[in-house]
Amino acid sequence: RTAIVTILSHCLPFGSRKNSSLSSLGSPQIQPGGNSSSNPAINVPSTQDLQRYVRAYLTCFHPHLPFLHLPTLSFDVSPDSIGRSNGAGGNGCLLLSMAAFGAAYEMEHAQSRDLFDMAKKIVFFYLDERHKSDVRRADTRLSTISTDSKVQQNQAQSSTPLWLVQARLLNVIYGHTCSDKVTSDIASTHFASLVSLAQSSGLISQGKGNVSTKQDVHMTDTGDWTRMSEQEEQREWLQWKSMEEHKRTVYVIFILSSMAVASFNHSPALTNSEITLDLPCDEEFFAAESSAAFASRGGVEAANHNRLTFFDSLADLLRTNERQHPTANSQPRFGSPMNTADTPLTDLRPSTFGCLVLIYALHNYIWETRQRHQNRTWTNIETEKMHMHIEPALKAWQIAWSSNPQHSIERPNPFGLGPMSADALPLLDLAYVKLFVDFGPAKAKIWQRDWDGMIEELSRGFETQDEARSPTCSSESGTDPSSNSVVNPGFMDSPATQSSLNGAHADKPFGTGQDANGMGRSISRRERYLRTASFYAADSLSMSEKLGVTFADKTSHELPMQTALCTAECAQVLAGWITALQERVGPYLGIVGQDHIDLAQVPAIILLEEDDVRLLDKVRGILSTAELKINMRLGPSATGTTSGHESVLSPDGFTGYASQILRLAAWMVNKSAVWPVAHIAAHGLETYANHLRMRAEKSVTGSMPVTL
């Protein structure tokens, strides 16, 4: 703490030392005032509080993104190194970045923001010092004989310590979780410089190094050889640990970049093609508390037992469709069942961290596929091509995930493995959804807090173009959302839904005519895509409810941020399909969820397909289960009744399913107290719920909009 106070005194924007970097450290809301900044000792929490915050980070945040090597992480510092660039100022910078997250988990948000601000000050102070050092080094080189370029590169890399990259990484992550737009925009701007800092420090290249797997054991009576063996063991462990920690730091940068792509439609700061490293190892090796423990688990050779490069692993997943259908003549029709009985979809056995990295990489690939068509109309045919190519890759990823018997969808992990295996599953659900709908532009509007633009983009995102050029809605175009249960019954919960996209039945080719009573049951491709995506979304929400890992549960503050954002997007998809259904059947059935509808009688049996009814039942079940949980959490009202749900699902008395599912998701996401950005997503859901209520009411009166 003393070292932190000392280095903060050098960062102050007044006095004899002026640091030009300080003017851009953050938003006006978090800049310290005159009284607080004049005495950093007053602002820095006590040693006991710092310990508590770091402990909260290690307990709640680190298991989700384990890139710090805890057995060798130390904040000890000798008295003479206080204030030096190689002393506790650096480690203190990383400590403050960790403590900012820990304070958020402790629900001390004001203190968390102060710690974030302090950490940023120190980061920018050292970045400025590093820049000055690089300038001096360049001047020295110019005045002397030119040296080998590789030596110069190594010197530049050594001038950027790993803790500086890690501290800056945590600061950028924190900035992306803030509800304050200025802070979030600054964090987004700093992303490119974070990647540049990582590259200049040699992280990307250092992660590709090899460590010798030779482990000689010398047995002598003198003990000299034993001591040498222990020293070699220690050296080998530290060398391997350094390489692995560098690699994991790069992958957390990649994960944050991918999450910004998936959640906010930002362009990736670190693309799939830029990653040339091996995937992370199994957690048991990285968590080994000493060289002896590492050696007892097999050392470097054992840690490399499932060694895979990122490039080869991703390529293997994306080639799954080619392996299933090696010749062009054997290509199946879109959505037809795939025979996986003869050969497995993949032999990949990545680590838990590796699985998380790869599902993010598949999200990037989906985004890149759509971006390649940015200047052209995205048609139904494009959707079918992408589905045929990427769905097998997602199924192969499921098999790779399932290959580890300790992976579980439950929280906490019943095998003590940690939460990462469960963290990846909402991303899998969301990847399936993204095969059929694209909410990217709408998510960019949410980041900008442009609610009218969000509504416009959501409506546009539910449209599929070029209906006339697409094949007819028959059995040649379909998919089975629940077919993933063949791979692992834990992923999807619904029975077979082969007809959800492939038209209904062969004797009822909807989309080509009208029923006998003249009431059109023409179901567009758009609605079928939405329905298929909605089955995945509903299954994701239902499974979370059954496992008790939703934000409606009291332990939700320990869930990762992507879980909150996946919940919001799944609700948007479901609401979009319900709205499409509502505007098709509203004039005949009324408002779905608000008016009584006998699904077994005319006109419902004429207007609704079997999959429509099944999906509506799923939505009803989700709402009912959540209603019970909300009642239990809110407790009885002043009158002794549990009517708290009326202010959550239907505060205005409107019970249409589309608005209710959005309001439920908004309430659930708002419970993510650790992540303020979730409140922005919740506000967007509430705004969209109000809009869809008006659309539902218009559909009944016949005054429907021209477009969804």
C-alpha positions in Angstrom: 0.0 0.0 0.0 2.9 2.4 0.8 4.4 1.8 -2.6 1.0 2.5 -4.3 0.6 5.7 -2.4 4.2 6.7 -3.4 3.7 6.0 -7.1 0.4 7.8 -7.1 2.1 10.9 -5.8 4.2 10.9 -9.0 1.0 10.6 -11.1 -0.7 13.7 -9.8 -1.4 16.4 -12.4 0.1 19.2 -10.4 3.5 20.1 -8.9 6.9 20.1 -10.5 6.2 17.0 -12.6 3.6 17.3 -15.3 2.3 14.2 -17.1 0.6 15.0 -20.3 -1.1 11.6 -20.4 -3.2 12.3 -17.4 -5.6 14.5 -19.2 -7.1 11.5 -21.0 -7.3 9.1 -18.2 -11.0 8.7 -18.0 -14.4 10.3 -17.9 -15.1 13.5 -16.0 -17.2 11.5 -13.6 -14.2 9.6 -12.2 -11.6 12.3 -12.2 -10.6 13.0 -8.5 -11.4 16.3 -7.0 -8.9 18.7 -5.6 -9.1 17.5 -2.0 -9.0 13.8 -2.8 -6.2 14.1 -5.3 -4.0 16.2 -3.0 -3.5 13.3 -0.7 -3.4 9.8 -2.3 -3.0 8.2 1.1 -6.6 9.2 1.9 -8.0 7.6 -1.3 -6.1 4.3 -1.3 -8.0 1.7 0.7 -6.5 0.2 3.8 -4.3 -2.9 3.6 -7.1 -5.0 5.0 -9.5 -3.7 2.4 -7.1 -4.2 -0.5 -6.6 -7.8 0.7 -10.4 -8.3 0.8 -10.8 -6.9 -2.7 -8.0 -9.0 -4.2 -9.4 -12.1 -2.4 -12.8 -11.3 -4.0 -11.1 -11.1 -7.4 -9.4 -14.4 -7.0 -12.6 -16.1 -5.8 -15.1 -14.6 -8.2 -13.3 -13.3 -11.3 -10.1 -15.3 -11.8 -11.8 -18.7 -12.2 -13.7 -17.4 -15.3 -10.5 -16.0 -16.9 -7.4 -17.6 -15.3 -4.5 -15.8 -16.9 -2.6 -14.7 -13.8 -0.3 -17.3 -12.5 -1.3 -17.2 -8.8 1.5 -19.5 -7.4 4.2 -17.0 -8.5 2.1 -13.8 -8.2 3.6 -11.6 -5.5 3.2 -8.0 -4.4 6.2 -8.0 -2.0 8.7 -5.3 -2.6 12.0 -4.2 -1.0 12.0 -0.7 0.5 14.6 0.6 -1.9 12.5 -0.3 -4.9 9.5 1.7 -4.0 8.6 4.2 -6.7 10.9 2.6 -9.3 9.6 1.3 -12.5 10.6 -2.2 -11.6 9.2 -2.1 -8.1 5.8 -2.2 -6.5 4.5 0.6 -8.7 4.1 -2.0 -11.3 2.8 -4.8 -9.2 0.7 -2.2 -7.3 -0.8 -1.2 -10.7 -1.9 -4.8 -11.3 -3.1 -5.1 -7.7 -5.3 -2.0 -8.1 -6.7 -3.4 -11.3 -7.6 -6.6 -9.6 -9.0 -4.8 -6.6 -11.3 -2.7 -8.8 -13.1 -5.9 -9.8 -13.0 -7.3 -6.3 -14.6 -4.2 -4.9 -17.4 -4.6 -7.5 -18.0 -8.2 -6.4 -18.1 -6.8 -2.8 -20.8 -4.4 -4.1 -18.7 -1.4 -3.2 -19.1 0.3 -6.6 -17.9 3.8 -5.6 -14.7 2.3 -4.2 -14.4 0.1 -7.3 -14.5 3.2 -9.6 -11.9 4.9 -7.5 -9.6 1.9 -7.7 -10.1 1.7 -11.4 -9.1 5.4 -11.7 -6.0 4.9 -9.6 -5.0 1.9 -11.7 -5.4 3.8 -14.9 -3.2 6.6 -13.5 -0.4 4.3 -12.8 -0.8 2.4 -16.1 -0.5 5.7 -18.0 2.4 6.8 -15.8 4.4 3.7 -16.7 3.4 3.9 -20.4 4.7 7.4 -20.4 7.9 6.3 -18.7 8.3 3.4 -21.1 7.8 5.8 -24.1 10.5 8.1 -22.7 12.8 5.1 -22.2 12.2 3.9 -25.7 13.1 7.4 -27.1 16.3 7.5 -25.1 17.2 4.0 -26.3 16.5 5.0 -29.9 18.7 8.1 -29.5 21.5 5.9 -28.1 21.3 3.5 -31.0 21.5 6.3 -33.5 24.6 7.6 -31.9 26.4 4.2 -31.9 27.1 1.5 -34.4 23.9 -0.2 -35.6 23.3 -3.4 -33.7 21.6 -6.6 -34.8 17.8 -6.0 -35.4 16.9 -9.1 -33.4 18.8 -7.8 -30.4 17.0 -4.5 -30.7 13.7 -6.2 -30.8 14.4 -8.2 -27.7 15.5 -5.1 -25.9 12.2 -3.4 -26.9 10.2 -6.4 -25.6 12.1 -6.5 -22.3 11.1 -2.9 -21.7 7.4 -3.9 -21.5 6.8 -6.0 -18.4 4.0 -8.6 -18.4 2.3 -7.0 -15.5 1.8 -3.7 -17.4 0.0 -5.6 -20.2 -2.1 -7.5 -17.7 -3.0 -4.4 -15.7 -4.0 -2.5 -18.9 -6.0 -5.6 -20.0 -8.0 -5.6 -16.8 -8.6 -1.8 -17.1 -9.9 -2.3 -20.6 -12.2 -5.1 -19.5 -13.4 -3.0 -16.6 -14.1 -0.1 -19.0 -16.3 -2.3 -21.2 -18.4 -3.3 -18.2 -19.2 0.3 -17.2 -22.6 1.8 -17.7 -21.0 5.3 -18.3 -20.8 5.8 -22.1 -17.7 8.0 -21.9 -15.7 5.4 -19.9 -16.9 2.6 -22.2 -15.9 4.6 -25.4 -12.5 5.3 -23.9 -12.0 1.6 -23.1 -13.0 0.7 -26.7 -10.5 3.3 -28.0 -7.8 1.9 -25.8 -8.3 -1.6 -27.2 -6.1 -1.1 -30.2 -3.3 0.3 -28.0 -3.6 -2.7 -25.7 -3.1 -5.0 -28.7 -0.1 -2.9 -29.8 1.3 -3.1 -26.3 1.0 -6.9 -26.2 2.7 -7.2 -29.6 5.5 -4.9 -28.6 6.1 -6.9 -25.4 6.5 -10.1 -27.5 3.5 -11.8 -26.0 2.3 -13.2 -29.2 5.7 -14.6 -30.3 6.7 -15.7 -26.8 3.7 -17.9 -26.5 5.0 -20.0 -29.3 8.1 -21.1 -27.6 9.0 -24.7 -26.7 10.1 -25.9 -23.3 12.3 -29.0 -23.2 10.4 -32.1 -22.0 13.6 -33.7 -20.8 13.5 -34.3 -17.0 16.6 -36.0 -15.7 16.5 -37.3 -12.2 19.9 -37.8 -10.6 20.2 -40.1 -7.5 23.4 -39.8 -5.6 24.5 -40.1 -1.9 26.0 -36.7 -1.9 22.9 -34.8 -2.6 24.7 -32.4 -5.0 23.1 -34.0 -8.1 19.7 -33.9 -6.3 20.0 -30.2 -5.6 21.0 -29.6 -9.2 17.9 -31.6 -10.3 15.7 -29.6 -8.1 17.2 -26.4 -9.5 16.7 -27.6 -13.0 13.1 -28.6 -12.1 12.4 -25.1 -10.8 14.0 -23.5 -13.8 12.0 -25.6 -16.2 8.8 -24.9 -14.3 9.3 -21.1 -14.3 10.2 -21.1 -18.0 7.1 -23.1 -18.8 4.9 -21.0 -16.5 6.2 -17.8 -18.2 5.3 -19.1 -21.6 1.9 -20.3 -20.6 1.1 -17.0 -18.7 2.1 -15.0 -21.7 -0.1 -17.2 -23.9 -3.1 -16.9 -21.6 -2.8 -13.2 -21.4 -3.0 -13.0 -25.2 -6.1 -15.3 -25.2 -7.9 -13.1 -22.7 -7.2 -10.1 -25.0 -8.7 -12.3 -27.8 -11.7 -13.2 -25.6 -12.4 -9.6 -24.8 -12.1 -8.7 -28.5 -14.5 -11.5 -29.4 -17.0 -10.6 -26.7 -17.0 -7.0 -28.0 -17.7 -8.4 -31.5 -20.5 -10.8 -30.2 -22.1 -8.4 -27.8 -21.6 -4.9 -29.3 -20.9 -5.6 -33.0 -17.4 -3.9 -32.7 -14.8 -4.8 -35.2 -12.3 -7.3 -33.7 -9.2 -5.9 -32.2 -7.5 -9.3 -32.5 -8.8 -11.5 -35.3 -8.7 -15.3 -35.7 -6.0 -15.0 -38.3 -3.7 -13.1 -36.0 -3.6 -15.9 -33.4 -0.7 -18.3 -34.0 -0.3 -19.8 -30.5 -1.0 -23.1 -29.0 -4.2 -23.4 -27.1 -3.9 -23.1 -23.3 -3.1 -26.2 -21.3 -5.3 -28.0 -18.8 -5.9 -26.0 -15.6 -4.4 -28.6 -13.3 -0.9 -27.8 -14.7 -1.3 -24.1 -14.7 -2.6 -24.2 -11.1 0.3 -26.3 -9.8 1.5 -24.5 -6.7 5.2 -25.4 -7.0 7.8 -27.0 -9.3 7.5 -30.2 -7.3 3.7 -30.3 -7.7 4.1 -29.5 -11.4 6.7 -32.3 -11.8 4.4 -34.8 -9.8 1.7 -34.2 -12.4 4.1 -35.1 -15.2 5.8 -31.8 -15.9 6.0 -30.2 -19.3 5.5 -33.5 -21.2 2.2 -34.1 -19.4 1.1 -30.5 -19.8 1.6 -31.0 -23.6 -0.5 -34.2 -23.8 -3.3 -32.4 -25.7 -1.2 -29.7 -27.3 -3.0 -28.1 -30.1 -2.5 -24.9 -32.1 -5.4 -22.5 -32.3 -5.2 -22.4 -36.1 -5.3 -26.2 -36.6 -8.1 -26.6 -34.0 -10.3 -24.0 -35.6 -9.6 -25.3 -39.1 -10.5 -28.8 -37.9 -13.9 -27.6 -36.6 -14.6 -25.7 -39.8 -13.7 -28.7 -42.0 -16.3 -30.9 -40.3 -18.8 -30.5 -43.1 -16.2 -31.4 -45.6 -15.3 -34.6 -43.7 -19.0 -35.6 -43.6 -19.6 -34.9 -47.3 -16.3 -35.2 -49.1 -17.7 -35.0 -52.6 -19.9 -32.4 -54.1 -22.3 -35.0 -55.3 -23.0 -36.1 -51.8 -23.9 -32.7 -50.5 -27.1 -33.0 -48.4 -30.0 -30.7 -48.8 -30.1 -27.8 -46.4 -31.1 -29.0 -42.9 -31.2 -32.7 -43.7 -30.0 -35.1 -41.0 -26.3 -35.9 -41.0 -25.0 -39.4 -40.5 -22.3 -39.3 -37.8 -22.5 -43.0 -36.9 -19.5 -44.0 -39.0 -16.9 -41.5 -38.0 -16.8 -39.0 -35.1 -17.2 -35.4 -36.1 -13.9 -34.5 -34.5 -11.0 -36.0 -32.5 -10.1 -32.7 -30.9 -9.6 -32.8 -27.1 -8.8 -29.2 -26.2 -8.5 -28.0 -22.6 -11.3 -26.2 -20.9 -9.8 -22.8 -21.6 -9.2 -24.0 -25.1 -12.9 -24.8 -25.6 -13.8 -21.3 -24.4 -11.4 -19.8 -26.9 -12.7 -21.9 -29.8 -16.4 -21.0 -29.3 -15.5 -17.3 -29.3 -13.5 -18.0 -32.5 -16.6 -19.5 -34.1 -18.5 -16.4 -33.2 -15.8 -14.3 -34.9 -16.1 -16.6 -37.9 -19.9 -16.0 -38.1 -19.4 -12.3 -37.9 -16.7 -12.3 -40.5 -18.9 -14.4 -42.8 -21.7 -11.8 -42.6 -19.2 -8.9 -43.0 -18.0 -10.3 -46.3 -21.5 -9.7 -47.6 -21.8 -6.2 -46.1 -22.3 -4.5 -49.5 -24.7 -7.0 -50.8 -28.1 -8.2 -49.8 -28.0 -11.0 -47.3 -30.5 -13.6 -48.7 -32.1 -16.8 -47.5 -29.6 -18.7 -49.7 -26.7 -17.1 -47.8 -28.3 -18.1 -44.5 -28.6 -21.7 -45.8 -25.0 -21.8 -47.0 -23.7 -20.5 -43.7 -25.8 -22.9 -41.7 -24.6 -25.9 -43.7 -21.0 -24.9 -43.2 -21.0 -23.7 -39.6 -23.6 -25.9 -37.8 -21.4 -29.0 -38.2 -18.5 -27.0 -36.7 -20.7 -26.2 -33.7 -21.7 -29.8 -33.3 -18.0 -30.8 -33.5 -17.3 -28.2 -30.8 -19.9 -29.9 -28.6 -18.2 -33.2 -29.0 -14.8 -31.7 -28.2 -16.4 -30.1 -25.1 -18.0 -33.3 -24.1 -14.8 -35.3 -24.4 -13.7 -34.1 -21.0 -15.7 -36.0 -18.4 -15.2 -33.2 -15.9 -17.0 -30.6 -18.1 -20.4 -29.9 -16.8 -23.3 -27.5 -17.4 -23.8 -27.2 -13.7 -22.7 -24.4 -11.4 -20.6 -25.0 -9.3 -18.8 -27.7 -11.3 -19.5 -31.0 -9.5 -15.9 -32.1 -10.2 -14.3 -29.0 -8.8 -13.0 -28.0 -12.2 -14.2 -24.4 -12.1 -16.8 -22.5 -14.1 -15.2 -22.2 -17.5 -16.8 -25.2 -19.0 -20.3 -23.9 -18.1 -19.3 -20.4 -19.2 -18.9 -21.6 -22.8 -22.5 -23.0 -23.2 -24.5 -19.8 -23.4 -22.1 -18.8 -26.2 -22.9 -22.1 -28.0 -26.6 -21.4 -27.8 -26.0 -17.9 -29.1 -23.9 -19.1 -32.0 -26.8 -21.4 -33.1 -29.1 -18.4 -32.9 -26.8 -16.3 -35.0 -26.9 -18.8 -37.8 -30.5 -17.6 -38.5 -30.7 -14.0 -37.3 -28.3 -11.0 -37.2 -28.7 -8.5 -34.4 -25.3 -6.9 -34.9 -26.4 -3.5 -36.0 -29.0 -3.4 -33.2 -26.3 -4.2 -30.6 -24.2 -1.4 -31.9 -27.1 1.0 -31.3 -27.4 -0.4 -27.8 -23.7 0.5 -27.2 -24.5 4.0 -28.5 -27.6 4.2 -26.3 -29.6 5.0 -29.4 -32.9 3.4 -28.5 -34.9 4.5 -31.5 -32.1 3.2 -33.7 -32.1 -0.1 -31.7 -35.8 -0.6 -32.4 -35.4 0.1 -36.1 -32.4 -2.3 -36.4 -34.1 -5.0 -34.4 -37.1 -4.8 -36.8 -34.8 -4.9 -39.8 -32.8 -7.7 -38.3 -35.8 -9.9 -38.3 -36.3 -9.6 -42.0 -34.8 -12.0 -44.6 -34.5 -10.6 -48.1 -35.2 -12.1 -51.5 -38.1 -14.3 -50.5 -38.9 -14.9 -54.2 -35.4 -16.2 -55.1 -35.3 -18.7 -52.2 -36.5 -22.3 -52.5 -40.1 -22.9 -51.5 -40.9 -23.6 -47.9 -40.7 -27.4 -48.2 -38.7 -30.2 -46.7 -35.6 -29.1 -48.6 -35.0 -26.3 -46.1 -34.9 -27.1 -42.5 -33.0 -27.9 -39.4 -33.5 -29.6 -36.1 -32.5 -27.4 -33.2 -32.8 -30.3 -30.8 -30.7 -32.6 -33.0 -27.8 -31.4 -30.9 -29.2 -33.6 -28.1 -27.9 -36.6 -30.1 -24.5 -35.3 -29.4 -25.1 -34.5 -25.7 -28.6 -34.6 -24.2 -27.6 -31.8 -21.8 -27.3 -29.1 -24.4 -30.9 -29.0 -25.8 -34.1 -29.9 -24.1 -36.7 -30.0 -26.8 -37.9 -33.0 -28.7 -37.3 -33.3 -32.4 -38.3 -30.2 -34.3 -37.4 -31.1 -37.8 -40.4 -29.2 -39.2 -39.4 -26.0 -37.5 -37.7 -24.7 -40.6 -38.4 -27.2 -43.3 -42.0 -26.3 -43.8 -44.5 -28.3 -41.9 -45.6 -31.6 -43.5 -45.4 -32.7 -47.1 -49.2 -32.7 -47.5 -49.5 -29.1 -46.2 -47.0 -27.0 -48.1 -47.5 -23.7 -46.3 -46.4 -20.5 -48.0 -47.9 -21.6 -51.3 -51.6 -21.1 -50.8 -54.5 -20.6 -48.4 -56.6 -22.8 -46.3 -60.2 -23.7 -47.0 -61.7 -20.9 -45.0 -59.7 -18.3 -46.9 -57.5 -17.3 -43.9 -54.0 -17.2 -45.1 -51.6 -19.4 -43.2 -48.7 -18.3 -45.3 -45.5 -18.6 -43.1 -42.6 -16.7 -44.5 -39.0 -17.9 -44.5 -38.3 -15.1 -42.1 -40.7 -16.5 -39.6 -39.3 -20.0 -40.0 -35.8 -18.8 -39.4 -37.0 -16.8 -36.3 -38.8 -19.9 -35.0 -35.8 -22.1 -35.4 -33.6 -19.5 -33.7 -36.2 -19.1 -31.0 -36.2 -22.9 -30.2 -32.5 -22.5 -29.4 -33.1 -19.4 -27.4 -35.9 -20.9 -25.4 -33.9 -24.1 -24.8 -31.0 -21.9 -23.5 -33.3 -20.0 -21.1 -35.1 -23.2 -20.0 -31.9 -25.1 -19.3 -30.6 -22.2 -17.2 -33.8 -22.1 -15.2 -33.6 -25.9 -14.5 -30.0 -25.6 -13.4 -30.6 -22.5 -11.3 -28.0 -20.4 -13.0 -30.1 -17.5 -14.2 -29.9 -14.0 -12.9 -33.2 -14.6 -11.1 -31.1 -16.6 -8.6 -29.4 -14.9 -5.6 -26.0 -16.2 -6.7 -26.2 -14.5 -10.1 -23.6 -11.9 -9.2 -20.9 -14.5 -9.8 -22.0 -15.2 -13.4 -19.8 -13.9 -16.2 -20.9 -10.9 -18.2 -21.5 -12.8 -21.4 -24.2 -14.8 -19.6 -26.2 -11.6 -19.0 -25.7 -10.5 -22.6 -26.7 -13.9 -23.9 -29.9 -13.8 -21.8 -30.8 -10.4 -23.3 -30.2 -11.6 -26.9 -32.2 -14.9 -26.4 -35.1 -12.8 -25.1 -34.9 -10.5 -28.1 -35.0 -13.5 -30.5 -38.0 -15.0 -28.7 -39.8 -11.6 -28.7 -39.1 -11.2 -32.4 -40.6 -14.5 -33.3 -43.7 -13.9 -31.1 -44.2 -10.6 -32.8 -43.9 -12.2 -36.3 -46.5 -14.8 -35.1 -48.6 -12.1 -33.5 -48.9 -10.0 -36.6 -49.8 -13.0 -38.7 -52.6 -14.4 -36.4 -53.5 -11.3 -34.4 -56.6 -10.3 -36.4 -58.0 -13.8 -35.8 -56.8 -14.9 -32.4 -56.1 -11.7 -30.5 -53.0 -10.9 -28.5 -50.9 -14.0 -27.7 -50.6 -14.3 -23.9 -53.2 -11.5 -23.3 -56.4 -13.0 -24.7 -57.7 -16.5 -24.1 -56.9 -18.7 -27.1 -58.1 -22.3 -27.4 -55.2 -23.9 -29.3 -57.3 -27.0 -29.9 -60.1 -25.2 -31.7 -60.6 -23.3 -34.9 -59.1 -20.9 -35.9 -56.0 -21.7 -33.9 -55.6 -25.2 -35.3 -55.7 -23.7 -38.8 -53.4 -20.8 -38.2 -50.8 -22.4 -35.9 -48.4 -25.2 -36.9 -47.4 -27.8 -34.4 -44.0 -26.2 -33.8 -45.7 -22.9 -33.1 -47.8 -24.5 -30.3 -44.8 -26.3 -28.9 -42.7 -23.1 -28.8 -45.5 -21.1 -27.2 -45.7 -23.8 -24.5 -42.0 -23.4 -23.9 -42.4 -19.6 -23.6 -45.3 -20.1 -21.2 -43.2 -22.5 -19.1 -40.3 -20.0 -18.9 -42.6 -17.2 -17.8 -44.4 -19.4 -15.2 -41.1 -20.7 -13.7 -39.6 -17.3 -13.6 -42.7 -15.9 -12.0 -42.4 -18.3 -9.1 -38.7 -17.4 -8.7 -39.5 -13.7 -8.7 -42.2 -14.2 -6.1 -39.8 -16.1 -3.9 -37.1 -13.6 -4.3 -39.2 -10.5 -3.7 -41.2 -12.1 -0.8 -44.7 -11.2 0.2 -46.1 -7.8 -0.2 -47.4 -5.6 2.6 -50.8 -7.3 2.3 -49.2 -10.7 2.7 -49.6 -11.8 -0.9 -46.8 -12.6 -3.3 -47.8 -10.2 -6.1 -44.4 -8.8 -6.8 -44.4 -10.3 -10.3 -47.1 -7.8 -11.4 -44.5 -5.0 -11.4 -42.0 -7.1 -13.3 -43.7 -9.1 -16.0 -46.7 -6.9 -16.5 -46.4 -3.6 -14.6 -49.0 -2.0 -16.9 -51.4 -5.0 -16.8 -50.4 -6.1 -20.3 -49.5 -9.8 -20.5 -48.6 -10.3 -24.2 -45.9 -12.9 -24.4 -43.4 -10.8 -26.4 -43.4 -7.9 -23.9 -43.4 -10.3 -20.9 -40.4 -12.2 -22.1 -38.5 -9.0 -22.6 -39.4 -7.6 -19.2 -38.5 -10.8 -17.6 -35.1 -10.7 -19.3 -34.7 -7.1 -18.3 -35.4 -7.9 -14.6 -33.0 -10.9 -14.7 -30.2 -8.9 -16.4 -30.6 -6.1 -13.9 -29.8 -8.5 -11.2 -26.2 -8.7 -12.6 -25.1 -6.2 -10.0 -21.4 -6.6 -10.7 -21.7 -5.6 -14.4 -23.2 -2.1 -14.8 -23.3 -2.4 -18.6 -26.0 -5.0 -18.0 -28.3 -2.2 -16.9 -27.9 -0.6 -20.3 -29.0 -3.9 -21.9 -31.9 -4.1 -19.5 -33.1 -0.6 -20.4 -33.0 -1.5 -24.1 -35.1 -4.6 -23.3 -37.7 -2.5 -21.4 -37.8 0.0 -24.3 -38.3 -2.7 -26.8 -41.0 -4.3 -24.7 -43.0 -1.1 -24.7 -42.6 -0.9 -28.5 -43.8 -4.5 -29.0 -46.9 -3.9 -26.9 -48.0 -1.2 -29.3 -47.3 -3.5 -32.3 -49.3 -6.3 -30.7 -52.3 -4.0 -30.1 -52.1 -2.7 -33.7 -52.1 -6.3 -35.0 -55.4 -7.0 -33.4 -57.1 -3.9 -34.8 -55.6 -4.6 -38.3 -53.5 -1.5 -38.3 -50.3 -3.4 -38.7 -47.0 -1.9 -39.9 -45.8 -2.8 -43.4 -42.6 -4.4 -42.1 -41.8 -6.2 -38.9 
